[in-house]
Amino acid sequence: MQDAGAGAVFALAVQDEIVVSGDWGNKVKVWRWEDGTLLTEFALHTGVISAVAVQGDIVISGSCPDNIVKVWRWRVGTPQTGFRPHQDVVRSVAVQGEIVVSSSYDHTMKVWRWENGALLKEFKFHTWPVGQVVVLGDIIVFVWGRTVRVFRWPDEVLFADFRLHTAEVLAVTVQGEVVVSGSADHTVKVWRWRDGTLLTDFAQHKDKVYAVTVQGDVVISRSADGAVKVWRWQDGTLLADLAQDIIRNTTVKGKIIVSVSDYGTIKVWHWGTGEVLAAFTADAIIGDLAIDPNKHVIVAGDFKGHVHVLRPNAALLQLMGEGGA
């Protein structure tokens, strides 16, 4: 366990040997997860860190209520650029190559060049704020109220406006040409982003669906009542139904699901059997959760400002390396 500083950790990003944490105390910190060494910290924000992203030696952080996005080189702690692209909370930041996409509760999404802060495109929407954003090259997938929109941003070519949910979309993820979206209407829908074709409609949750993950042909979805369901997206076949505690967040790797509850408990599950393989209890609610895609290290930040790093044993590492059903 490492002390991240003066406030609850609300945002995490993991890349190779480093963890980037953003907290209530207005700081972004970069750690080496293996030994907990603090490599650098960045304290030029004046608000709570609401989103972070990392690419190579570049970190992008968004904050509220100052609504500022800053870019800096974490290896030397040098600010690259910083500007106020939004008039409300920065909801999400995503980076790919030289491009950053940021979304906000001010009903806008902006595409800009991180090197100099040059604004390349601005998209304004009515009625709903812009939520989660996923970037796939020059393709952007984003949530806007009940709609998930997919378009090519340089020339604004629209591929799909998916509007089959009857309530606000709360989570979205993308794998290849497949989009998985979870909604307050208690459903998870799987569809093809190039043309908006609905592939599967999963309606076995009894509450709002707050998180979705896809891996191969398997989807893991989590609802507000704490239920986590594992199912095959091609036909909607339920593979596992996990319901223990009030699950706040989940992530998946291979055959393993990592969950955190409102009681500060971190559990590692085998989703094929529903068995709890490992458990750890923090002394505060966990705010964010991530798995390093290469090292398979589990990282969790809590509301007391601690960052917990969990190293799986050999058996868990083997399961984390296995694919979907």
N, C-alpha and C positions, 0 to 999 in steps of 0.2 A: 504494500500500500504506500502511495506517495501523496504528500500534501500539495494540492494544486493551488492553494492560496486562500484568498480572503472571501470566498463565496462558493455557492452551489455551482457545480459544473453542468452547463446546459448544452454544450456542443462538443463533439469529439470527432477526430479524423485520424486514421491510422495509415501509415505508409512505411513499409519495410521496418526499419529499426526504431522509428519515431512515432510518438503520439502527440497530437496537437489538441489541447484542451482550451475551451473558452468558458469563462465563469461569470458569476454575478458580480465579482469584484472588479470588472472592467478589464481583465487581463486575458491575453492569449499566451499560453506557455507551450514550449516544445520540450518533450522529454525523450530520453532513450529508455524504452520500456524494459530492456534487459536488466538494467541495474538501478533504474529510477533516477538517473542523473538528469538534472535540469540543464538543458543546453542553452536555452535563451528564453526570454519573456518579452512581451510587447505590451506596453501600457499606455498607448496613445489614444485609445478609445475613452469616451466619457460616459458610456452607457453599458448595459448588460450585453455580453456577447451572445448573440442569438443564432449564429451560423458560422461554421468554419469549413474550409476545404484546403487540400494540400496537393501540390503537383511539383515533384522534384524539390527544389529549394525555395519554392514560392508558396506562401500561405496567404489565403484570402479570408478575411473575417468581416462579418457584418454585425452591427450592434443596434440597440434601441435603448432609450428613446431618441438618441442623437441621429439615428438612421444613416450612419456613415459606413461605407465599405472601404477597407484598407487592404493594401497589398504590400507584402514585405518579404525580404529574403531571410529566411530563418537562420541560415548558417552563420550570417554575420550580423543579424538583427537590424539590417538597414531597411527603412521604409522605402518602397518603390513608388507608390502613389497612394493617394487617399482622396475621396470625394464623397459628396452627399447625393447619391443618385435617386433617393426616394424621400417621400414626405411622411412615411410611416414605418413601422417595424420592418426590418429586412427579414423576410421569412425564409429564404433559401439562397444559397450561392452554389454554383457549379462551375468547374473550370475544365477546359479541354484545349490543349495547345496554348495559343496566345489569347484565347477568348474566355471571358467570364460572363455568365448569365446570372442575374440577380432578380429575385421576385419579392414583392412586398404587399403589405396590407393596404397600400395606397392605390391598389388596382392597376399597377404597372409591372411590366417585366422589361428589363433592359439588357442589351448585349453590348459589351464594351471590351476594349483591349486593355489587359491588365498592365502592360508595360508603361503606358502613358495615361491611362484613364480615358482615352478617346471613346466617346459614345458612338457606336456603330448603328444601333437600331433601338427604337423605343416603341413599346406596344402598350396601348392604354385600353382598359376594359371597364365596362360599367357593371353595376349591381354587386359583383362579387370581387373580393380580393384575390390575388394570384397566390396559389399555394406552392406545392412541391414542384421542382423542376428537374428534369433529366436531360442531359445533353449527349447526343450520339453523332459526333462529327458536326455537320451543319444542320442536323435534325434536332429540334427541341420538342420534348414531350412535357406538357405542363398541365396542372390542375387549375380550373377556374370554375368555382361553384360546383354545379352538377355535371360540368363538361370536362372531358379530357381532350385537349387539342394537340394535334401533331402537325408540325409544318417545318418547311425548310426556311431558316431565317434570312439568308442573304437576299433571296428574291421573293420571300413571303408566299411560297407555294404551299397551299393547304393540302395535307394528305387525308386528315380525318378530324371531324368534330364528333366525338363519341358522346352521345347524350341519352343513353339508355338507363342510367341511374335516375332514381326518382327523388334523391336527396343529395346533399353535398358529398363530393368525393373527398375522402380523408387520406388516402394513400395510393401511391402508384409506383410500379416498378416495371422495368423493360428487360426483355431477354431476346436478342435478335429482332425479329419482326413481331414478337408477341408482347402485348401490354397486359398487365394485370392491375385492375383497379378495385379498391375497396371503398365502401360508401356508408354513410349514415342510414341508408335504406336496408342495412343488414346483409347486403349481398356482395359477392366478389364476382367480377366479370372478366373474362379472358377474351381478348380480341386482337385482330391483326391491324397494326397501325397504318399500313400502306393504303388500306381501303375501308377501315372501320368495321370489318366483318366480325360479328359476334361468334366466338368459338365455343365458349362454355359459360353458363350462368350458374354460379354456386350459391345456394340459398339456405345453407344449414346453420348459419349463425343466428343468434337470438338478440343481438345488440349491434351497435355501430361498429363497423370494421375499421380499426385504426392503423393496422400495419399489414403489409403483404410482402412476401419474399418469394421469388421463383428461382428454382435450381433444376435444370434439366426439365423433366416432365412433372416435377413436384412443386406444388405451391404450399406455403405455410402462411396462414392468415390468423390474425389476432383481433378479437373484439373487445368492447368495453367491459363486458362481464367477466373478462379474464380467460375466456376459452381460447385455446390455440388448436386449430385444426390443420391437419396435413392431408393433402388430397392430390390426386392426379388430374392435371388441368385438361387433358384431352377429353376425358369423359366424366369428370366430377366425382370419381370414386374416392370415398373417404378412406384414408390409410391409417390415420391415428387421430384421436381426440384427447387432447391434454387439458385438464382443468384442475389446477391446484393453486391456491392463493388467488390474489388479484394481480394478474400478470400485467406489468406496465410496459414492457418492451421485450422484443425478441430479435434474434438474428440466427442465421443458419449457415452451416458449413458441412458439406457431405451428409452424413447420416445424423449429425448432431444439431440440436437446437439449444441455444443458450437463452434463458429467460431471466428477467428480473421482476420482482414483485414490489408492491407498495410497502412491504415489510422490510425491504432492503436485502432480500434473499436472491442470490444468483444461483440458478440451477442449470445443469447440463443434462440434457435428455437424449436418449436414443429415440428418434421419432418413429422408427419402425416398430418398436416394442412398447413405447411409452415409459420405459424404465428411467428413473433418475440415476445417473451415473456418478454425479458429483454435485456438491452443494457448498455454498459459501454465504455467510451472512455479514453484511456490512452494518455499520451503526447509523446509517441514514438511508433515505430513499435514493435509489439510483436514478440519475437524470438522463444519461445517455449510455449507449452500449455499442461496441464495435469489435470486429475480429480482423486481425491483420491477414490479408488474403494469401500471403506467402509464408509467414512464420506460424500462422494459426494461433497466435496469442490472443487471449480474450482481454479486452480493456473496458472498464466501466467507471464512470464518474458519478460521485454522489453529491447530495445536497449540502454536505459539510465541507465540500471542496477537496475531497480525497479522490485520487485516481487509483483504482485497483487493477493490477495486472495479474492474470491467472495463466499459468503455463500448463497446458494439457500434458498428461503422461503419455507413454508410448501407445497404449491401447486407444486412448481418445484421439491421438494424432492419426492413427490408422483409420478410424471411423470418419474423421474430418476430411480425409482424403478421398473418401468414397463418394460416388455420384448419386443421382436420384434413382427412384425405383424403376 
